[in-house]
Amino acid sequence: MKHLHITLAVLSVALFTYRFILTLIESEKLDRKWLKISPHVIDTFLLIAGISLAVKLHFNPMEQMWLAEKILALFAYIFTGYYTLKLARNKPMRILGFLGAIGWVMLIVRLAMTRESVFFI
Protein backbone atom coordinates (compact mmCIF):
# COMPACT_ATOMS: atom_id res chain seq x y z
CA MET A 1 0.00 0.00 0.00
CA LYS A 2 2.89 2.35 0.83
CA HIS A 3 4.50 1.87 -2.59
CA LEU A 4 1.17 2.46 -4.32
CA HIS A 5 0.73 5.69 -2.36
CA ILE A 6 4.22 6.88 -3.27
CA THR A 7 3.78 5.94 -6.94
CA LEU A 8 0.47 7.79 -7.16
CA ALA A 9 2.00 10.83 -5.45
CA VAL A 10 4.86 10.93 -7.97
CA LEU A 11 2.39 10.54 -10.86
CA SER A 12 0.22 13.31 -9.45
CA VAL A 13 3.08 15.79 -9.12
CA ALA A 14 4.50 14.84 -12.52
CA LEU A 15 1.12 15.38 -14.15
CA PHE A 16 0.72 18.72 -12.35
CA THR A 17 4.15 19.77 -13.61
CA TYR A 18 3.26 18.69 -17.17
CA ARG A 19 -0.01 20.65 -17.04
CA PHE A 20 1.86 23.67 -15.67
CA ILE A 21 4.30 23.59 -18.59
CA LEU A 22 1.44 23.25 -21.07
CA THR A 23 -0.29 26.21 -19.40
CA LEU A 24 2.87 28.32 -19.64
CA ILE A 25 3.26 27.69 -23.35
CA GLU A 26 -0.51 27.99 -23.88
CA SER A 27 -0.67 24.61 -25.58
CA GLU A 28 -3.85 23.24 -27.12
CA LYS A 29 -2.93 19.88 -25.58
CA LEU A 30 -4.56 21.10 -22.36
CA ASP A 31 -7.94 20.47 -24.01
CA ARG A 32 -7.33 16.73 -24.35
CA LYS A 33 -9.91 14.70 -22.47
CA TRP A 34 -7.40 12.37 -20.77
CA LEU A 35 -5.54 15.37 -19.41
CA LYS A 36 -8.70 16.73 -17.85
CA ILE A 37 -9.83 13.43 -16.31
CA SER A 38 -6.65 11.58 -15.27
CA PRO A 39 -5.52 14.05 -12.55
CA HIS A 40 -8.83 13.59 -10.74
CA VAL A 41 -8.65 9.80 -11.02
CA ILE A 42 -5.02 9.65 -9.85
CA ASP A 43 -5.63 12.08 -6.97
CA THR A 44 -8.73 10.15 -5.86
CA PHE A 45 -6.77 6.90 -5.69
CA LEU A 46 -3.90 8.72 -3.99
CA LEU A 47 -6.26 9.98 -1.29
CA ILE A 48 -7.85 6.53 -0.87
CA ALA A 49 -4.40 4.93 -0.57
CA GLY A 50 -3.31 7.55 1.98
CA ILE A 51 -6.41 7.08 4.12
CA SER A 52 -6.08 3.27 3.88
CA LEU A 53 -2.45 3.49 4.94
CA ALA A 54 -3.30 5.72 7.90
CA VAL A 55 -6.08 3.37 9.01
CA LYS A 56 -3.90 0.27 8.55
CA LEU A 57 -1.06 1.80 10.60
CA HIS A 58 -3.44 3.26 13.19
CA PHE A 59 -2.30 6.84 12.55
CA ASN A 60 -4.60 9.48 13.98
CA PRO A 61 -3.98 13.09 12.88
CA MET A 62 -5.17 14.27 16.30
CA GLU A 63 -2.40 12.26 17.96
CA GLN A 64 0.24 12.32 15.21
CA MET A 65 0.86 16.02 14.63
CA TRP A 66 3.05 15.36 11.61
CA LEU A 67 0.04 13.75 9.91
CA ALA A 68 -2.21 16.69 10.76
CA GLU A 69 0.43 19.00 9.32
CA LYS A 70 0.72 16.82 6.22
CA ILE A 71 -3.04 17.05 5.66
CA LEU A 72 -2.97 20.84 6.01
CA ALA A 73 0.01 21.02 3.63
CA LEU A 74 -2.00 18.89 1.18
CA PHE A 75 -4.84 21.43 1.25
CA ALA A 76 -2.32 24.23 0.71
CA TYR A 77 -0.85 22.29 -2.25
CA ILE A 78 -4.30 21.82 -3.76
CA PHE A 79 -5.07 25.51 -3.40
CA THR A 80 -1.75 26.69 -4.86
CA GLY A 81 -2.05 24.14 -7.68
CA TYR A 82 -5.54 25.37 -8.51
CA TYR A 83 -4.30 28.95 -8.39
CA THR A 84 -1.40 28.09 -10.70
CA LEU A 85 -3.48 26.32 -13.33
CA LYS A 86 -6.76 28.23 -13.18
CA LEU A 87 -6.59 31.58 -11.38
CA ALA A 88 -3.19 33.11 -12.12
CA ARG A 89 -3.57 35.71 -14.86
CA ASN A 90 -0.01 35.98 -16.13
CA LYS A 91 3.16 33.91 -16.45
CA PRO A 92 5.05 35.39 -13.47
CA MET A 93 2.10 34.64 -11.17
CA ARG A 94 1.77 31.13 -12.59
CA ILE A 95 5.47 30.50 -11.97
CA LEU A 96 5.18 31.85 -8.43
CA GLY A 97 2.14 29.63 -7.83
CA PHE A 98 3.97 26.61 -9.20
CA LEU A 99 6.99 27.22 -6.97
CA GLY A 100 4.67 27.57 -3.99
CA ALA A 101 2.90 24.32 -4.85
CA ILE A 102 6.21 22.48 -5.19
CA GLY A 103 7.27 23.95 -1.85
CA TRP A 104 4.20 22.38 -0.25
CA VAL A 105 5.04 19.07 -1.95
CA MET A 106 8.53 19.25 -0.47
CA LEU A 107 7.06 19.79 3.00
CA ILE A 108 4.70 16.84 2.51
CA VAL A 109 7.60 14.59 1.49
CA ARG A 110 9.70 15.75 4.44
CA LEU A 111 6.83 15.06 6.86
CA ALA A 112 6.25 11.62 5.35
CA MET A 113 9.93 10.70 5.59
CA THR A 114 10.74 12.05 9.05
CA ARG A 115 7.36 11.95 10.77
CA GLU A 116 8.48 15.07 12.63
CA SER A 117 6.20 18.06 12.68
CA VAL A 118 7.65 21.35 11.43
CA PHE A 119 4.98 23.87 12.47
CA PHE A 120 2.96 21.97 15.09
CA ILE A 121 4.57 20.98 18.35
PyMOL commands that set and color helices and strands:
alter all, ss='L'
color gray80, all
select helices_A, chain A and resi 2-24+28-31+33-56+65-87+91-114
alter helices_A, ss='H'
color red, helices_A
deselect
rebuild
show_as cartoon
